[in-house]
Amino acid sequence: MMTNKLRYTAAAVTALLLLHPSAQAQSSATTTANATNLAQHQDFRGGQLEYSDQQSWYRELRLSDWQQLGLTQDDLNQVLPRIHGTAALRDQINPNENGFWTYEWSQQAQRIAAQAHATPASQQAQTLALHQRASALFLVASYPNHGSDAERAALQQSVQHYVRASALRQQRVDIVNMPAANGIKLTGLLHLPTNISAPVATILWTGGVDKTLVEHQHSLQRYLDSGYAVLTFDMPGGGLNETLPLAVGNEAAAHNAALAFVAQSPLLDANRVAALTSSGGGISLMEFVLQNPSLKASVARCALVDGVLTQPQKFKFLPKMSVDSLFARFGLRFDELSNPGSYSIPLSLKTKGYFDGKPHTQVPLLVINTKADRVASPADMHATAALSSDSEVAFFGDAGHCPEGPAAEAKIYDFISSRL
């Protein structure tokens, strides 16, 4: 269940949006379309949405997550009512202009960034909070990273403020370049534990199609506190790695670039590496695991490995934002495709012949999800686990895409730490 904080935030946002002119004049057709949109979001999250205003929004409003990253209630109060758009879903069309998603969030982010730069260095706590807030605002401005220049610029600014905030916390986070094939350089954030004195074990950490390299701060902290390094980066075709679209043959390219970076770093132990990936990043993770038998541990969290990839007719039941984000990682626009399955089906592990019930690796593998996920089914999770001769399957939560909460996080941490 969601927290009381989210319920309060949702109620406040709903009240604000009802004051906006666009909330007063919806046709019956628009109302029907919005109800479908809300149902898709609710189904995707296992019916856990508790704010009715989601029905008018193309993007999933992850208010609680964004506030945890540094966004304030005042930011929500100021920015959301200014986004009016020109479509039934008010934020679906996104030119870099007044009244649209990226522009309005970027304007707020720039105001907070200016305050951060103007605050005296002696006021460290305030400066830290402002840089973290600016990072969160620029992150939201870039979301869900469909590749526009404005989104790209916002994410780059989010990373810069994230690094500044980390330094003020006395934490070392370095922006690193990771050379990949064809001269492409990928971007990562290397988080190092305090008082590093020897090469340390490293966790390669990515999100899915709509989670970027700056969104894992709270989850990864316990690993840093335990003396591990964490290298966060975006999946192919996403975030700052959009120059390398996901395609058959290069699924593991970003992970391999990250592993090569670890191997050449004197601070990191290339003999003790684990990999953790969520959702749409599962395509990349599993190819990487199968190619690299030296890995000490791997975690496939709500990993997309088959399912809708080979049943593209089911895309219509998912939130449009999520489907668009997935195909953006392929370097494509979903609405322009007459046959989306021709791109998604070849990426399925089942299509590739891996789901034959035989182990293809000895790398320890934890497959973790909810008990009923439309995107990554329990059957897919068991088939994925069967790829390793040393695997576990764990389910937390009754429904929805991706397991949340301390019990699931503890399971992942215990699995990784016991093998590193």
C-alpha positions in Angstrom: 0.0 0.0 0.0 1.1 3.6 -0.5 1.9 5.9 2.4 -0.3 8.5 4.0 2.2 11.0 2.7 1.3 10.1 -0.9 -2.4 10.2 -0.1 -2.1 13.7 1.3 0.1 14.8 -1.7 -2.4 13.3 -4.2 -5.3 15.1 -2.5 -3.5 18.4 -2.6 -2.6 18.0 -6.2 -6.1 17.0 -7.2 -7.5 20.1 -5.5 -5.1 22.3 -7.4 -5.9 20.7 -10.7 -9.6 21.1 -10.3 -8.9 24.9 -10.3 -7.3 24.7 -13.7 -9.5 25.5 -16.7 -8.5 22.3 -18.5 -10.1 20.3 -15.7 -13.4 22.0 -16.1 -14.2 21.2 -19.8 -13.7 17.5 -20.7 -15.9 16.0 -23.5 -17.5 12.6 -22.9 -15.0 11.2 -25.4 -12.1 12.7 -23.4 -13.6 11.4 -20.2 -13.8 7.9 -21.6 -10.2 8.1 -22.9 -9.0 9.3 -19.5 -10.9 6.5 -17.7 -9.1 4.0 -19.9 -5.8 5.7 -19.2 -6.4 5.5 -15.4 -7.4 1.8 -15.7 -4.1 1.1 -17.5 -2.0 2.8 -14.9 -3.9 1.0 -12.1 -3.5 -2.4 -13.7 0.2 -1.7 -14.3 0.7 -0.9 -10.6 -1.6 -3.6 -9.3 -4.5 -1.3 -8.4 -2.4 0.7 -5.9 -2.9 4.2 -7.4 -4.6 6.4 -4.9 -4.9 9.7 -6.8 -7.7 10.2 -9.2 -5.9 13.0 -11.1 -3.7 10.4 -12.8 -6.5 9.9 -15.3 -5.7 13.2 -17.0 -1.9 12.6 -17.2 0.1 10.6 -19.8 3.1 10.4 -17.4 2.8 8.3 -14.3 2.8 10.9 -11.4 5.3 9.3 -9.1 4.8 12.1 -6.5 6.1 10.2 -3.5 9.2 8.9 -5.3 10.0 12.5 -6.5 9.6 13.9 -3.1 11.9 11.3 -1.7 14.5 12.5 -4.2 14.2 16.1 -3.1 11.1 17.6 -4.7 8.9 19.7 -2.4 5.2 20.1 -2.0 5.7 23.7 -3.1 7.2 22.5 -6.4 4.2 20.3 -7.1 1.8 23.2 -6.2 3.6 25.6 -8.5 4.4 23.5 -11.5 1.6 21.0 -12.1 -1.2 23.6 -12.5 0.9 25.4 -15.1 1.0 22.3 -17.4 -2.1 22.5 -19.6 -1.0 20.9 -22.8 -3.1 20.7 -26.0 -4.4 17.1 -25.8 -6.8 15.0 -23.7 -3.9 13.8 -21.6 -2.5 17.2 -20.7 1.2 16.3 -20.7 1.3 13.9 -23.7 2.5 16.5 -26.2 5.7 18.1 -25.0 7.2 21.0 -27.1 9.7 23.1 -25.2 7.2 25.9 -24.6 5.1 27.5 -21.9 2.5 25.2 -20.5 4.3 21.9 -21.3 5.9 19.4 -19.1 9.7 19.7 -19.7 9.6 23.5 -20.1 7.7 24.1 -16.9 9.7 21.7 -14.7 12.9 23.1 -16.1 11.9 26.6 -15.3 11.3 25.7 -11.7 14.6 23.7 -11.6 16.5 26.7 -12.9 15.1 28.9 -10.2 16.1 26.5 -7.5 19.6 25.9 -9.1 20.1 29.7 -9.0 19.3 29.7 -5.3 21.8 26.9 -4.7 24.5 28.8 -6.5 23.7 32.0 -4.6 23.7 30.4 -1.2 26.9 31.0 0.8 29.1 27.9 1.1 29.0 28.3 4.9 25.3 27.3 4.8 26.1 23.8 3.8 22.9 22.1 4.8 20.8 24.6 2.8 23.0 24.4 -0.2 22.9 20.6 -0.1 19.1 20.6 0.0 18.9 23.1 -2.9 21.2 21.1 -5.1 19.3 17.9 -4.3 16.0 19.6 -5.1 17.4 21.0 -8.3 18.6 17.6 -9.3 15.1 16.1 -8.6 13.4 18.9 -10.6 15.6 18.5 -13.6 15.1 14.7 -13.4 11.3 15.2 -13.5 11.7 17.7 -16.4 13.5 15.0 -18.4 11.0 12.2 -17.6 10.4 9.8 -19.3 13.4 10.5 -21.5 12.0 10.2 -25.0 15.0 11.9 -26.6 14.1 15.6 -27.1 16.9 18.1 -26.8 15.2 19.7 -23.8 14.8 16.4 -22.0 18.4 15.5 -22.7 19.6 18.9 -21.3 17.5 18.5 -18.2 18.9 15.1 -17.4 22.4 16.3 -17.8 21.7 19.1 -15.4 20.1 16.6 -13.0 23.3 14.6 -13.0 25.4 17.7 -12.3 23.4 18.8 -9.3 23.3 15.2 -8.1 27.1 15.1 -8.0 27.2 18.4 -6.2 24.7 17.3 -3.6 26.7 14.1 -3.1 29.9 16.0 -2.5 28.2 18.1 0.2 27.2 14.9 1.9 30.9 14.0 1.9 30.2 11.2 -0.6 32.3 10.6 -3.7 30.4 10.3 -6.9 32.2 10.6 -10.2 30.8 11.0 -13.6 32.6 8.4 -15.7 32.9 7.7 -19.5 32.6 4.1 -20.5 33.8 3.4 -24.1 31.5 1.0 -26.0 31.6 -0.3 -29.6 31.8 1.9 -32.6 33.5 4.8 -30.7 30.3 5.4 -28.6 31.0 6.6 -25.0 28.4 5.8 -22.4 27.9 7.7 -19.1 27.9 6.3 -15.6 27.9 7.5 -12.0 30.5 5.8 -9.9 29.5 5.8 -6.2 32.4 5.0 -3.9 32.2 4.0 -0.2 33.8 6.2 2.4 37.5 5.6 3.3 38.2 3.3 0.3 41.6 1.7 0.9 41.7 -1.3 -1.5 40.0 -2.4 -4.7 36.4 -2.9 -3.7 33.6 -5.1 -5.0 31.3 -3.3 -7.4 27.6 -3.5 -8.3 26.5 -2.6 -11.8 23.1 -1.0 -11.3 20.5 0.1 -13.9 16.9 0.8 -14.0 14.3 0.0 -16.7 12.9 2.0 -19.5 11.9 5.1 -17.4 14.4 5.0 -14.5 17.7 6.9 -15.0 21.1 6.8 -13.3 20.2 9.4 -10.6 17.1 7.6 -9.2 18.7 4.9 -7.1 20.3 7.0 -4.4 18.2 5.7 -1.4 18.3 2.1 -2.5 22.1 2.0 -3.0 23.1 3.7 0.2 23.2 0.5 2.2 25.6 -1.0 -0.3 28.0 2.0 0.1 27.7 1.7 3.9 28.8 -1.9 3.6 31.9 -1.0 1.6 30.8 -1.7 -1.9 31.1 0.6 -4.9 28.0 1.1 -7.1 28.1 2.1 -10.8 24.8 3.4 -12.0 24.1 3.8 -15.7 21.2 3.8 -18.1 20.1 0.9 -20.2 20.8 1.1 -24.0 18.7 3.6 -25.7 17.7 5.3 -22.5 18.7 8.4 -20.5 22.2 9.5 -21.2 22.8 6.3 -23.2 20.3 7.0 -25.9 23.0 7.0 -28.6 23.1 3.2 -28.3 19.6 1.9 -29.1 18.6 -1.5 -27.8 18.7 -4.1 -30.6 19.5 -7.7 -31.2 23.2 -8.2 -31.0 24.0 -5.2 -28.7 21.7 -6.0 -25.8 24.6 -6.2 -23.3 26.7 -3.4 -24.8 26.1 -0.9 -21.9 26.8 -3.6 -19.2 29.9 -4.8 -21.0 31.2 -1.2 -21.2 30.6 -0.9 -17.5 32.4 -4.1 -16.8 35.4 -3.0 -18.9 35.5 0.2 -16.9 35.6 -1.7 -13.7 38.5 -3.9 -15.1 40.7 -0.8 -15.8 40.0 1.0 -12.6 42.5 0.6 -9.7 39.8 1.4 -7.2 37.5 -1.5 -8.2 37.9 -5.3 -8.0 37.0 -6.8 -11.3 36.9 -10.3 -9.7 34.0 -9.3 -7.5 31.2 -7.8 -9.6 27.5 -8.1 -9.3 24.7 -6.8 -11.6 21.2 -5.5 -10.7 18.7 -4.5 -13.3 14.9 -3.8 -13.3 12.0 -4.1 -15.7 12.9 -3.4 -19.3 16.6 -3.6 -18.5 16.1 -7.3 -18.1 16.7 -7.9 -21.8 20.2 -6.4 -21.4 21.0 -8.0 -18.1 20.3 -11.6 -19.0 22.4 -11.4 -22.2 25.2 -9.8 -20.1 25.0 -12.6 -17.5 25.1 -15.3 -20.1 28.2 -13.7 -21.7 30.1 -13.2 -18.4 30.5 -16.3 -16.3 32.9 -14.5 -13.9 30.1 -12.4 -12.3 29.6 -13.2 -8.6 25.9 -12.4 -8.5 23.0 -11.1 -10.7 19.5 -9.8 -9.8 16.7 -9.7 -12.3 14.1 -7.5 -10.7 10.7 -7.6 -12.5 12.7 -8.3 -15.6 11.0 -8.0 -19.0 12.2 -11.1 -20.9 9.2 -12.3 -22.9 5.5 -11.6 -22.2 4.4 -8.6 -24.1 7.5 -8.8 -26.3 6.1 -11.8 -28.1 2.5 -10.8 -27.6 2.5 -7.2 -28.9 -1.4 -7.1 -28.9 -1.1 -6.7 -25.2 0.7 -3.4 -25.4 -2.8 -1.8 -25.6 -3.4 -2.8 -22.0 -0.3 -1.0 -20.7 0.1 2.7 -20.0 0.9 4.5 -23.2 3.9 6.2 -21.5 5.4 2.9 -20.7 5.0 1.5 -24.2 6.3 4.6 -25.8 9.3 4.5 -23.4 10.1 0.9 -24.3 10.1 1.6 -28.0 12.1 4.8 -27.5 14.8 2.5 -26.2 14.7 0.7 -29.6 15.2 4.1 -31.2 11.6 4.0 -32.5 8.3 5.8 -32.1 5.6 3.3 -31.3 2.8 5.3 -33.0 4.6 5.2 -36.3 4.9 1.4 -36.4 2.6 -0.8 -38.4 4.1 -4.0 -36.9 5.7 -3.4 -33.5 6.2 -7.1 -32.9 8.8 -7.2 -35.7 11.0 -5.2 -33.3 10.0 -6.7 -29.9 9.7 -10.4 -30.7 13.3 -10.9 -31.7 14.5 -9.5 -28.3 12.5 -12.1 -26.3 14.6 -14.7 -24.5 12.0 -17.2 -25.5 12.4 -16.3 -29.2 16.2 -16.7 -28.8 15.7 -20.3 -27.6 16.9 -19.7 -24.0 13.7 -21.0 -22.4 14.5 -24.6 -23.0 14.5 -25.5 -19.3 18.3 -26.1 -19.3 20.9 -24.0 -17.4 23.0 -21.7 -19.6 25.2 -20.2 -16.8 26.4 -20.9 -13.3 26.3 -17.2 -12.3 24.1 -16.9 -9.1 20.8 -15.4 -10.1 18.0 -13.9 -8.1 14.7 -13.4 -10.0 12.3 -11.2 -8.0 8.9 -9.8 -8.7 5.3 -9.5 -7.5 3.0 -12.5 -7.7 1.0 -11.2 -10.6 2.7 -8.9 -13.1 1.2 -8.3 -16.5 4.6 -7.4 -18.0 6.8 -10.0 -16.3 4.7 -13.0 -15.3 5.5 -15.6 -12.7 6.0 -18.1 -15.5 8.5 -15.8 -17.2 10.3 -15.4 -13.8 10.6 -19.1 -13.3 11.8 -19.6 -16.9 14.4 -16.9 -16.4 15.7 -18.5 -13.1 16.1 -21.8 -15.0 18.8 -20.2 -17.1 21.2 -20.5 -14.1 22.1 -23.6 -12.2 22.4 -21.5 -9.1 19.2 -19.5 -8.9 16.4 -18.3 -6.6 12.9 -17.0 -7.4 11.2 -14.7 -4.8 7.8 -12.9 -5.0 6.8 -9.9 -2.9 3.4 -8.3 -3.2 0.3 -9.6 -4.8 0.2 -7.7 -8.0 1.6 -4.9 -10.1 4.9 -4.3 -11.9 8.0 -4.6 -9.7 8.3 -5.5 -6.0 8.5 -2.6 -3.6 9.2 -2.2 0.1 11.9 -3.1 2.6 11.4 -6.9 2.5 12.1 -7.0 -1.2 15.1 -4.7 -0.9 16.4 -6.8 2.0 16.2 -9.9 -0.1 18.1 -8.3 -2.9 20.8 -7.0 -0.5 21.2 -10.3 1.3 21.5 -12.2 -2.0 24.2 -9.8 -3.4 26.2 -9.3 -0.2 26.3 -13.1 0.5 28.0 -13.7 -2.9 30.3 -10.7 -2.9 
